[in-house]
Structures are given as C-alpha cells and as structure tokens.
C-alpha cells in the first residue's frame, strides 16, 4: 500500500498515512477503525450498518431469511464503500486539522485525488 506523509509543525513527528483501498474493512467492518483508535469512524460505520438493517427489517414485510440476506448484502456494500474511501477520509480530516504534505510526492498524490491544493 502506498504511503502519504503529513506534517503539522517542527515539534511533532510526521504522520505516515496509508493511501488507497483498505481490504481489511471488507471483512472487519466497523471494527477496523476501532482497532486503529478512530472512534469517530467506528461510530459512523456502526450507526450506518445498524440503521440500514433496522430499516430493512422494520419496513419490508418479507420472510426473515430474505431480510437477513438483504442485511448481509447491505453490510457488504457499506464495507466496500468505506474500504474505498476510508484512508482518504482520514487524510482529509488531518488536513482540516492543520497538517500539510511533507514532501513533493505526497503533495502530488493528494492533488491527483483532488483533496489537497497547494496555496500559491
């Protein structure tokens, strides 16, 4: 997996962020951000999965097997969407907190994805 390096100031050490698809989210789901210590994304993914499953179970009048199958399918879709975007969301959060790319390569990767623009 590619890395992006972000720096806040000269006192704090630079932060090494993964860049790209996170395959572990596919099978770990909301537990991946929990083990990484990111409680905000843990809560977001958990709340999204629970609310979608509850809505599917409450609204539709289908056999329980079909409801469970739909819940599993929706959880897999949610996990896939977060696996594609999780690292970019974390990097964007750090940039909003005041971090900036450490080197030219990190800056170019973020500009290519459209989440960082150099102030000129």
CNS distance restraints for C-alpha pairs under 8 A (distance, minus, plus):
assign (resid   1 and name CA) (resid  18 and name CA) 6.58 0.50 0.50
assign (resid   1 and name CA) (resid  19 and name CA) 6.56 0.50 0.50
assign (resid   1 and name CA) (resid  20 and name CA) 6.77 0.50 0.50
assign (resid   2 and name CA) (resid  18 and name CA) 6.00 0.50 0.50
assign (resid   2 and name CA) (resid  19 and name CA) 5.21 0.50 0.50
assign (resid   2 and name CA) (resid  20 and name CA) 6.87 0.50 0.50
assign (resid   3 and name CA) (resid  16 and name CA) 6.47 0.50 0.50
assign (resid   3 and name CA) (resid  17 and name CA) 5.59 0.50 0.50
assign (resid   3 and name CA) (resid  18 and name CA) 4.69 0.50 0.50
assign (resid   3 and name CA) (resid  19 and name CA) 5.38 0.50 0.50
assign (resid   3 and name CA) (resid 106 and name CA) 7.83 0.50 0.50
assign (resid   4 and name CA) (resid  16 and name CA) 5.96 0.50 0.50
assign (resid   4 and name CA) (resid  17 and name CA) 5.13 0.50 0.50
assign (resid   4 and name CA) (resid  18 and name CA) 6.27 0.50 0.50
assign (resid   4 and name CA) (resid  19 and name CA) 6.32 0.50 0.50
assign (resid   4 and name CA) (resid 101 and name CA) 7.53 0.50 0.50
assign (resid   4 and name CA) (resid 105 and name CA) 7.98 0.50 0.50
assign (resid   4 and name CA) (resid 106 and name CA) 4.98 0.50 0.50
assign (resid   4 and name CA) (resid 109 and name CA) 7.71 0.50 0.50
assign (resid   5 and name CA) (resid  14 and name CA) 6.52 0.50 0.50
assign (resid   5 and name CA) (resid  15 and name CA) 5.65 0.50 0.50
assign (resid   5 and name CA) (resid  16 and name CA) 4.73 0.50 0.50
assign (resid   5 and name CA) (resid  17 and name CA) 6.11 0.50 0.50
assign (resid   5 and name CA) (resid 101 and name CA) 5.94 0.50 0.50
assign (resid   5 and name CA) (resid 102 and name CA) 5.50 0.50 0.50
assign (resid   5 and name CA) (resid 103 and name CA) 7.28 0.50 0.50
assign (resid   5 and name CA) (resid 106 and name CA) 6.05 0.50 0.50
assign (resid   6 and name CA) (resid  14 and name CA) 5.58 0.50 0.50
assign (resid   6 and name CA) (resid  15 and name CA) 5.09 0.50 0.50
assign (resid   6 and name CA) (resid  16 and name CA) 6.56 0.50 0.50
assign (resid   6 and name CA) (resid  17 and name CA) 7.50 0.50 0.50
assign (resid   6 and name CA) (resid  99 and name CA) 5.90 0.50 0.50
assign (resid   6 and name CA) (resid 100 and name CA) 5.31 0.50 0.50
assign (resid   6 and name CA) (resid 101 and name CA) 4.45 0.50 0.50
assign (resid   6 and name CA) (resid 102 and name CA) 5.09 0.50 0.50
assign (resid   6 and name CA) (resid 106 and name CA) 7.81 0.50 0.50
assign (resid   7 and name CA) (resid  12 and name CA) 7.62 0.50 0.50
assign (resid   7 and name CA) (resid  13 and name CA) 7.00 0.50 0.50
assign (resid   7 and name CA) (resid  14 and name CA) 4.51 0.50 0.50
assign (resid   7 and name CA) (resid  15 and name CA) 6.20 0.50 0.50
assign (resid   7 and name CA) (resid  99 and name CA) 5.31 0.50 0.50
assign (resid   7 and name CA) (resid 100 and name CA) 5.45 0.50 0.50
assign (resid   7 and name CA) (resid 101 and name CA) 6.16 0.50 0.50
assign (resid   7 and name CA) (resid 102 and name CA) 5.50 0.50 0.50
assign (resid   8 and name CA) (resid  12 and name CA) 6.60 0.50 0.50
assign (resid   8 and name CA) (resid  13 and name CA) 7.92 0.50 0.50
assign (resid   8 and name CA) (resid  14 and name CA) 7.02 0.50 0.50
assign (resid   8 and name CA) (resid  98 and name CA) 6.30 0.50 0.50
assign (resid   8 and name CA) (resid  99 and name CA) 4.41 0.50 0.50
assign (resid   8 and name CA) (resid 100 and name CA) 6.37 0.50 0.50
assign (resid   9 and name CA) (resid  13 and name CA) 7.96 0.50 0.50
assign (resid   9 and name CA) (resid  99 and name CA) 7.96 0.50 0.50
assign (resid  14 and name CA) (resid 102 and name CA) 7.52 0.50 0.50
assign (resid  17 and name CA) (resid  87 and name CA) 7.50 0.50 0.50
assign (resid  17 and name CA) (resid  91 and name CA) 7.06 0.50 0.50
assign (resid  18 and name CA) (resid  87 and name CA) 6.29 0.50 0.50
assign (resid  19 and name CA) (resid  87 and name CA) 5.73 0.50 0.50
assign (resid  19 and name CA) (resid  88 and name CA) 6.91 0.50 0.50
assign (resid  20 and name CA) (resid  84 and name CA) 7.02 0.50 0.50
assign (resid  20 and name CA) (resid  85 and name CA) 7.72 0.50 0.50
assign (resid  20 and name CA) (resid  87 and name CA) 6.37 0.50 0.50
assign (resid  20 and name CA) (resid  88 and name CA) 7.46 0.50 0.50
assign (resid  21 and name CA) (resid  83 and name CA) 5.66 0.50 0.50
assign (resid  21 and name CA) (resid  84 and name CA) 4.90 0.50 0.50
assign (resid  21 and name CA) (resid  85 and name CA) 7.16 0.50 0.50
assign (resid  21 and name CA) (resid  86 and name CA) 7.81 0.50 0.50
assign (resid  21 and name CA) (resid  87 and name CA) 7.46 0.50 0.50
assign (resid  22 and name CA) (resid  26 and name CA) 7.72 0.50 0.50
assign (resid  22 and name CA) (resid  83 and name CA) 4.78 0.50 0.50
assign (resid  22 and name CA) (resid  84 and name CA) 6.60 0.50 0.50
assign (resid  22 and name CA) (resid  86 and name CA) 7.23 0.50 0.50
assign (resid  22 and name CA) (resid  87 and name CA) 7.44 0.50 0.50
assign (resid  23 and name CA) (resid  27 and name CA) 7.77 0.50 0.50
assign (resid  23 and name CA) (resid  83 and name CA) 6.24 0.50 0.50
assign (resid  24 and name CA) (resid  28 and name CA) 5.89 0.50 0.50
assign (resid  24 and name CA) (resid  29 and name CA) 7.73 0.50 0.50
assign (resid  24 and name CA) (resid  32 and name CA) 7.00 0.50 0.50
assign (resid  24 and name CA) (resid  83 and name CA) 7.65 0.50 0.50
assign (resid  25 and name CA) (resid  29 and name CA) 4.70 0.50 0.50
assign (resid  25 and name CA) (resid  30 and name CA) 7.36 0.50 0.50
assign (resid  25 and name CA) (resid  31 and name CA) 7.94 0.50 0.50
assign (resid  25 and name CA) (resid  32 and name CA) 5.91 0.50 0.50
assign (resid  25 and name CA) (resid  79 and name CA) 5.95 0.50 0.50
assign (resid  25 and name CA) (resid  80 and name CA) 7.40 0.50 0.50
assign (resid  25 and name CA) (resid  82 and name CA) 7.21 0.50 0.50
assign (resid  25 and name CA) (resid  83 and name CA) 5.38 0.50 0.50
assign (resid  26 and name CA) (resid  76 and name CA) 6.88 0.50 0.50
assign (resid  26 and name CA) (resid  79 and name CA) 5.16 0.50 0.50
assign (resid  26 and name CA) (resid  80 and name CA) 5.80 0.50 0.50
assign (resid  26 and name CA) (resid  83 and name CA) 6.42 0.50 0.50
assign (resid  27 and name CA) (resid  79 and name CA) 7.69 0.50 0.50
assign (resid  28 and name CA) (resid  32 and name CA) 5.65 0.50 0.50
assign (resid  29 and name CA) (resid  45 and name CA) 7.49 0.50 0.50
assign (resid  29 and name CA) (resid  79 and name CA) 5.53 0.50 0.50
assign (resid  30 and name CA) (resid  34 and name CA) 6.78 0.50 0.50
assign (resid  30 and name CA) (resid  41 and name CA) 7.75 0.50 0.50
assign (resid  30 and name CA) (resid  42 and name CA) 5.19 0.50 0.50
assign (resid  30 and name CA) (resid  43 and name CA) 7.66 0.50 0.50
assign (resid  30 and name CA) (resid  45 and name CA) 5.40 0.50 0.50
assign (resid  30 and name CA) (resid  46 and name CA) 5.54 0.50 0.50
assign (resid  31 and name CA) (resid  35 and name CA) 6.22 0.50 0.50
assign (resid  31 and name CA) (resid  42 and name CA) 6.80 0.50 0.50
assign (resid  32 and name CA) (resid  36 and name CA) 6.32 0.50 0.50
assign (resid  32 and name CA) (resid  42 and name CA) 7.64 0.50 0.50
assign (resid  33 and name CA) (resid  37 and name CA) 6.15 0.50 0.50
assign (resid  33 and name CA) (resid  38 and name CA) 5.02 0.50 0.50
assign (resid  33 and name CA) (resid  39 and name CA) 6.66 0.50 0.50
assign (resid  33 and name CA) (resid  41 and name CA) 6.14 0.50 0.50
assign (resid  33 and name CA) (resid  42 and name CA) 5.17 0.50 0.50
assign (resid  34 and name CA) (resid  38 and name CA) 5.67 0.50 0.50
assign (resid  34 and name CA) (resid  39 and name CA) 5.77 0.50 0.50
assign (resid  34 and name CA) (resid  41 and name CA) 7.98 0.50 0.50
assign (resid  34 and name CA) (resid  42 and name CA) 5.42 0.50 0.50
assign (resid  38 and name CA) (resid  42 and name CA) 6.34 0.50 0.50
assign (resid  39 and name CA) (resid  43 and name CA) 6.09 0.50 0.50
assign (resid  40 and name CA) (resid  44 and name CA) 6.30 0.50 0.50
assign (resid  41 and name CA) (resid  45 and name CA) 6.03 0.50 0.50
assign (resid  42 and name CA) (resid  46 and name CA) 6.07 0.50 0.50
assign (resid  43 and name CA) (resid  47 and name CA) 5.86 0.50 0.50
assign (resid  44 and name CA) (resid  48 and name CA) 6.08 0.50 0.50
assign (resid  45 and name CA) (resid  49 and name CA) 6.15 0.50 0.50
assign (resid  45 and name CA) (resid  78 and name CA) 7.92 0.50 0.50
assign (resid  46 and name CA) (resid  50 and name CA) 6.09 0.50 0.50
assign (resid  47 and name CA) (resid  51 and name CA) 5.93 0.50 0.50
assign (resid  48 and name CA) (resid  52 and name CA) 6.10 0.50 0.50
assign (resid  49 and name CA) (resid  53 and name CA) 6.21 0.50 0.50
assign (resid  49 and name CA) (resid  74 and name CA) 7.76 0.50 0.50
assign (resid  49 and name CA) (resid  75 and name CA) 6.00 0.50 0.50
assign (resid  49 and name CA) (resid  78 and name CA) 7.22 0.50 0.50
assign (resid  50 and name CA) (resid  54 and name CA) 6.06 0.50 0.50
assign (resid  51 and name CA) (resid  55 and name CA) 6.05 0.50 0.50
assign (resid  52 and name CA) (resid  56 and name CA) 6.18 0.50 0.50
assign (resid  52 and name CA) (resid  71 and name CA) 7.53 0.50 0.50
assign (resid  52 and name CA) (resid  74 and name CA) 7.48 0.50 0.50
assign (resid  53 and name CA) (resid  57 and name CA) 6.13 0.50 0.50
assign (resid  53 and name CA) (resid  71 and name CA) 5.21 0.50 0.50
assign (resid  53 and name CA) (resid  74 and name CA) 7.73 0.50 0.50
assign (resid  54 and name CA) (resid  58 and name CA) 5.97 0.50 0.50
assign (resid  55 and name CA) (resid  59 and name CA) 5.74 0.50 0.50
assign (resid  56 and name CA) (resid  60 and name CA) 5.98 0.50 0.50
assign (resid  56 and name CA) (resid  67 and name CA) 6.62 0.50 0.50
assign (resid  56 and name CA) (resid  70 and name CA) 7.51 0.50 0.50
assign (resid  56 and name CA) (resid  71 and name CA) 7.04 0.50 0.50
assign (resid  57 and name CA) (resid  61 and name CA) 7.87 0.50 0.50
assign (resid  57 and name CA) (resid  67 and name CA) 5.96 0.50 0.50
assign (resid  62 and name CA) (resid  66 and name CA) 6.42 0.50 0.50
assign (resid  62 and name CA) (resid  67 and name CA) 6.55 0.50 0.50
assign (resid  63 and name CA) (resid  67 and name CA) 6.50 0.50 0.50
assign (resid  64 and name CA) (resid  68 and name CA) 6.13 0.50 0.50
assign (resid  65 and name CA) (resid  69 and name CA) 6.14 0.50 0.50
assign (resid  66 and name CA) (resid  70 and name CA) 6.11 0.50 0.50
assign (resid  67 and name CA) (resid  71 and name CA) 6.14 0.50 0.50
assign (resid  68 and name CA) (resid  72 and name CA) 6.21 0.50 0.50
assign (resid  69 and name CA) (resid  73 and name CA) 6.21 0.50 0.50
assign (resid  70 and name CA) (resid  74 and name CA) 6.09 0.50 0.50
assign (resid  71 and name CA) (resid  75 and name CA) 6.12 0.50 0.50
assign (resid  72 and name CA) (resid  76 and name CA) 6.23 0.50 0.50
assign (resid  73 and name CA) (resid  77 and name CA) 6.28 0.50 0.50
assign (resid  74 and name CA) (resid  78 and name CA) 6.13 0.50 0.50
assign (resid  75 and name CA) (resid  79 and name CA) 6.05 0.50 0.50
assign (resid  76 and name CA) (resid  80 and name CA) 6.10 0.50 0.50
assign (resid  77 and name CA) (resid  81 and name CA) 6.25 0.50 0.50
assign (resid  78 and name CA) (resid  82 and name CA) 6.27 0.50 0.50
assign (resid  79 and name CA) (resid  83 and name CA) 5.95 0.50 0.50
assign (resid  80 and name CA) (resid  84 and name CA) 6.31 0.50 0.50
assign (resid  81 and name CA) (resid  85 and name CA) 6.46 0.50 0.50
assign (resid  82 and name CA) (resid  86 and name CA) 5.18 0.50 0.50
assign (resid  85 and name CA) (resid  89 and name CA) 6.15 0.50 0.50
assign (resid  86 and name CA) (resid  90 and name CA) 6.31 0.50 0.50
assign (resid  87 and name CA) (resid  91 and name CA) 6.17 0.50 0.50
assign (resid  88 and name CA) (resid  92 and name CA) 6.01 0.50 0.50
assign (resid  89 and name CA) (resid  93 and name CA) 6.14 0.50 0.50
assign (resid  90 and name CA) (resid  94 and name CA) 6.33 0.50 0.50
assign (resid  91 and name CA) (resid  95 and name CA) 6.22 0.50 0.50
assign (resid  92 and name CA) (resid  96 and name CA) 6.27 0.50 0.50
assign (resid  92 and name CA) (resid 115 and name CA) 6.62 0.50 0.50
assign (resid  93 and name CA) (resid  97 and name CA) 6.44 0.50 0.50
assign (resid  94 and name CA) (resid  98 and name CA) 6.65 0.50 0.50
assign (resid  94 and name CA) (resid  99 and name CA) 5.68 0.50 0.50
assign (resid  95 and name CA) (resid  99 and name CA) 4.73 0.50 0.50
assign (resid  95 and name CA) (resid 100 and name CA) 6.05 0.50 0.50
assign (resid 101 and name CA) (resid 106 and name CA) 5.65 0.50 0.50
assign (resid 101 and name CA) (resid 107 and name CA) 5.31 0.50 0.50
assign (resid 102 and name CA) (resid 106 and name CA) 6.70 0.50 0.50
assign (resid 102 and name CA) (resid 107 and name CA) 7.50 0.50 0.50
assign (resid 103 and name CA) (resid 107 and name CA) 6.34 0.50 0.50
assign (resid 104 and name CA) (resid 108 and name CA) 6.10 0.50 0.50
assign (resid 105 and name CA) (resid 109 and name CA) 6.22 0.50 0.50
assign (resid 106 and name CA) (resid 110 and name CA) 6.34 0.50 0.50
assign (resid 107 and name CA) (resid 111 and name CA) 6.12 0.50 0.50
assign (resid 107 and name CA) (resid 116 and name CA) 7.30 0.50 0.50
assign (resid 107 and name CA) (resid 118 and name CA) 7.99 0.50 0.50
assign (resid 108 and name CA) (resid 112 and name CA) 5.98 0.50 0.50
assign (resid 109 and name CA) (resid 113 and name CA) 6.43 0.50 0.50
assign (resid 110 and name CA) (resid 114 and name CA) 6.17 0.50 0.50
assign (resid 110 and name CA) (resid 115 and name CA) 5.64 0.50 0.50
assign (resid 110 and name CA) (resid 116 and name CA) 5.28 0.50 0.50
assign (resid 110 and name CA) (resid 117 and name CA) 7.88 0.50 0.50
assign (resid 111 and name CA) (resid 115 and name CA) 6.09 0.50 0.50
assign (resid 111 and name CA) (resid 116 and name CA) 4.99 0.50 0.50
assign (resid 111 and name CA) (resid 117 and name CA) 5.75 0.50 0.50
